[in-house]
């Protein structure tokens, strides 16, 4: 007859998998320098020339490195009515609550 492992062992194994799998996915991206990653348009926003109405879109993407486990980078894209292009608004920087230099 097969004996099942104790509950504590199953819980610890489950926690280990829950932590290591996302960590491995993030570490794969951590090897890349953020300035070398593509910043080309992804085609998610409608063509501004073909869209006369105003557009507001909010985007989020995982951050690079270990922060990608718990953080995302967000930005907002706006296009007024009949505008020829989008304007992107984003805030970059960590440590605002610690009086770190600010960039916008």
Rosetta constraint file for C-alpha pairs under 8 A:
AtomPair CA 5 CA 9 HARMONIC 6.43 0.50
AtomPair CA 5 CA 10 HARMONIC 6.92 0.50
AtomPair CA 6 CA 10 HARMONIC 6.65 0.50
AtomPair CA 7 CA 11 HARMONIC 6.21 0.50
AtomPair CA 8 CA 12 HARMONIC 6.14 0.50
AtomPair CA 9 CA 13 HARMONIC 6.08 0.50
AtomPair CA 10 CA 14 HARMONIC 6.08 0.50
AtomPair CA 11 CA 15 HARMONIC 6.17 0.50
AtomPair CA 12 CA 16 HARMONIC 6.08 0.50
AtomPair CA 13 CA 17 HARMONIC 6.29 0.50
AtomPair CA 14 CA 18 HARMONIC 6.11 0.50
AtomPair CA 15 CA 19 HARMONIC 6.17 0.50
AtomPair CA 16 CA 20 HARMONIC 6.01 0.50
AtomPair CA 17 CA 21 HARMONIC 5.82 0.50
AtomPair CA 18 CA 22 HARMONIC 7.10 0.50
AtomPair CA 19 CA 23 HARMONIC 6.29 0.50
AtomPair CA 20 CA 24 HARMONIC 5.98 0.50
AtomPair CA 21 CA 25 HARMONIC 6.48 0.50
AtomPair CA 22 CA 26 HARMONIC 6.20 0.50
AtomPair CA 22 CA 69 HARMONIC 6.85 0.50
AtomPair CA 23 CA 27 HARMONIC 6.01 0.50
AtomPair CA 23 CA 66 HARMONIC 7.86 0.50
AtomPair CA 23 CA 69 HARMONIC 6.70 0.50
AtomPair CA 24 CA 28 HARMONIC 6.28 0.50
AtomPair CA 25 CA 29 HARMONIC 7.01 0.50
AtomPair CA 26 CA 30 HARMONIC 6.11 0.50
AtomPair CA 26 CA 64 HARMONIC 7.59 0.50
AtomPair CA 26 CA 65 HARMONIC 6.49 0.50
AtomPair CA 26 CA 66 HARMONIC 6.61 0.50
AtomPair CA 26 CA 68 HARMONIC 6.15 0.50
AtomPair CA 26 CA 69 HARMONIC 6.47 0.50
AtomPair CA 27 CA 31 HARMONIC 6.62 0.50
AtomPair CA 27 CA 65 HARMONIC 6.59 0.50
AtomPair CA 27 CA 66 HARMONIC 7.04 0.50
AtomPair CA 28 CA 32 HARMONIC 7.96 0.50
AtomPair CA 29 CA 64 HARMONIC 6.31 0.50
AtomPair CA 29 CA 65 HARMONIC 6.53 0.50
AtomPair CA 30 CA 64 HARMONIC 5.73 0.50
AtomPair CA 30 CA 65 HARMONIC 4.06 0.50
AtomPair CA 30 CA 66 HARMONIC 6.85 0.50
AtomPair CA 31 CA 65 HARMONIC 7.60 0.50
AtomPair CA 32 CA 36 HARMONIC 6.99 0.50
AtomPair CA 32 CA 37 HARMONIC 7.16 0.50
AtomPair CA 32 CA 64 HARMONIC 7.86 0.50
AtomPair CA 33 CA 37 HARMONIC 6.79 0.50
AtomPair CA 34 CA 64 HARMONIC 6.52 0.50
AtomPair CA 45 CA 57 HARMONIC 7.85 0.50
AtomPair CA 46 CA 50 HARMONIC 7.55 0.50
AtomPair CA 46 CA 51 HARMONIC 6.69 0.50
AtomPair CA 47 CA 51 HARMONIC 6.16 0.50
AtomPair CA 48 CA 52 HARMONIC 7.06 0.50
AtomPair CA 48 CA 79 HARMONIC 7.64 0.50
AtomPair CA 48 CA 82 HARMONIC 8.00 0.50
AtomPair CA 48 CA 83 HARMONIC 7.04 0.50
AtomPair CA 48 CA 84 HARMONIC 5.79 0.50
AtomPair CA 48 CA 85 HARMONIC 5.61 0.50
AtomPair CA 48 CA 86 HARMONIC 7.07 0.50
AtomPair CA 49 CA 82 HARMONIC 7.95 0.50
AtomPair CA 49 CA 83 HARMONIC 7.88 0.50
AtomPair CA 49 CA 84 HARMONIC 5.87 0.50
AtomPair CA 49 CA 85 HARMONIC 7.61 0.50
AtomPair CA 51 CA 82 HARMONIC 7.47 0.50
AtomPair CA 52 CA 81 HARMONIC 5.62 0.50
AtomPair CA 52 CA 82 HARMONIC 4.50 0.50
AtomPair CA 52 CA 83 HARMONIC 7.26 0.50
AtomPair CA 53 CA 80 HARMONIC 7.29 0.50
AtomPair CA 53 CA 81 HARMONIC 4.70 0.50
AtomPair CA 53 CA 82 HARMONIC 6.32 0.50
AtomPair CA 54 CA 78 HARMONIC 7.60 0.50
AtomPair CA 54 CA 79 HARMONIC 5.39 0.50
AtomPair CA 54 CA 80 HARMONIC 4.56 0.50
AtomPair CA 54 CA 81 HARMONIC 4.19 0.50
AtomPair CA 54 CA 82 HARMONIC 7.20 0.50
AtomPair CA 54 CA 83 HARMONIC 7.98 0.50
AtomPair CA 55 CA 77 HARMONIC 7.84 0.50
AtomPair CA 55 CA 78 HARMONIC 5.68 0.50
AtomPair CA 55 CA 79 HARMONIC 5.02 0.50
AtomPair CA 55 CA 80 HARMONIC 6.63 0.50
AtomPair CA 55 CA 81 HARMONIC 7.65 0.50
AtomPair CA 56 CA 76 HARMONIC 7.23 0.50
AtomPair CA 56 CA 77 HARMONIC 5.84 0.50
AtomPair CA 56 CA 78 HARMONIC 4.69 0.50
AtomPair CA 56 CA 79 HARMONIC 6.59 0.50
AtomPair CA 57 CA 76 HARMONIC 5.77 0.50
AtomPair CA 57 CA 77 HARMONIC 5.19 0.50
AtomPair CA 57 CA 78 HARMONIC 6.57 0.50
AtomPair CA 58 CA 74 HARMONIC 7.23 0.50
AtomPair CA 58 CA 75 HARMONIC 5.95 0.50
AtomPair CA 58 CA 76 HARMONIC 4.53 0.50
AtomPair CA 58 CA 77 HARMONIC 6.36 0.50
AtomPair CA 59 CA 74 HARMONIC 5.55 0.50
AtomPair CA 59 CA 75 HARMONIC 5.43 0.50
AtomPair CA 59 CA 76 HARMONIC 6.27 0.50
AtomPair CA 59 CA 77 HARMONIC 7.95 0.50
AtomPair CA 60 CA 72 HARMONIC 6.01 0.50
AtomPair CA 60 CA 73 HARMONIC 5.47 0.50
AtomPair CA 60 CA 74 HARMONIC 4.28 0.50
AtomPair CA 60 CA 75 HARMONIC 6.57 0.50
AtomPair CA 61 CA 72 HARMONIC 5.26 0.50
AtomPair CA 61 CA 73 HARMONIC 5.36 0.50
AtomPair CA 61 CA 74 HARMONIC 6.59 0.50
AtomPair CA 62 CA 68 HARMONIC 5.15 0.50
AtomPair CA 62 CA 69 HARMONIC 7.90 0.50
AtomPair CA 62 CA 71 HARMONIC 6.29 0.50
AtomPair CA 62 CA 72 HARMONIC 4.31 0.50
AtomPair CA 62 CA 73 HARMONIC 6.15 0.50
AtomPair CA 63 CA 67 HARMONIC 6.06 0.50
AtomPair CA 63 CA 68 HARMONIC 4.45 0.50
AtomPair CA 63 CA 71 HARMONIC 6.15 0.50
AtomPair CA 63 CA 72 HARMONIC 5.20 0.50
AtomPair CA 63 CA 73 HARMONIC 5.82 0.50
AtomPair CA 64 CA 68 HARMONIC 5.45 0.50
AtomPair CA 67 CA 71 HARMONIC 5.51 0.50
AtomPair CA 68 CA 72 HARMONIC 6.59 0.50
AtomPair CA 74 CA 90 HARMONIC 6.86 0.50
AtomPair CA 75 CA 88 HARMONIC 6.95 0.50
AtomPair CA 75 CA 89 HARMONIC 5.76 0.50
AtomPair CA 75 CA 90 HARMONIC 4.63 0.50
AtomPair CA 75 CA 91 HARMONIC 7.48 0.50
AtomPair CA 76 CA 88 HARMONIC 5.83 0.50
AtomPair CA 76 CA 89 HARMONIC 5.25 0.50
AtomPair CA 76 CA 90 HARMONIC 6.54 0.50
AtomPair CA 77 CA 86 HARMONIC 6.31 0.50
AtomPair CA 77 CA 87 HARMONIC 5.59 0.50
AtomPair CA 77 CA 88 HARMONIC 4.45 0.50
AtomPair CA 77 CA 89 HARMONIC 6.24 0.50
AtomPair CA 78 CA 86 HARMONIC 5.56 0.50
AtomPair CA 78 CA 87 HARMONIC 5.31 0.50
AtomPair CA 78 CA 88 HARMONIC 6.52 0.50
AtomPair CA 79 CA 83 HARMONIC 6.05 0.50
AtomPair CA 79 CA 85 HARMONIC 6.53 0.50
AtomPair CA 79 CA 86 HARMONIC 4.76 0.50
AtomPair CA 79 CA 87 HARMONIC 6.35 0.50
AtomPair CA 90 CA 104 HARMONIC 6.54 0.50
AtomPair CA 91 CA 103 HARMONIC 6.68 0.50
AtomPair CA 91 CA 104 HARMONIC 4.70 0.50
AtomPair CA 92 CA 102 HARMONIC 7.87 0.50
AtomPair CA 92 CA 103 HARMONIC 6.02 0.50
AtomPair CA 92 CA 104 HARMONIC 6.07 0.50
AtomPair CA 93 CA 102 HARMONIC 6.54 0.50
AtomPair CA 93 CA 103 HARMONIC 6.45 0.50
AtomPair CA 94 CA 100 HARMONIC 7.56 0.50
AtomPair CA 95 CA 99 HARMONIC 6.81 0.50
AtomPair CA 95 CA 100 HARMONIC 5.40 0.50
AtomPair CA 96 CA 100 HARMONIC 5.42 0.50
AtomPair CA 96 CA 101 HARMONIC 7.45 0.50
AtomPair CA 96 CA 102 HARMONIC 6.88 0.50
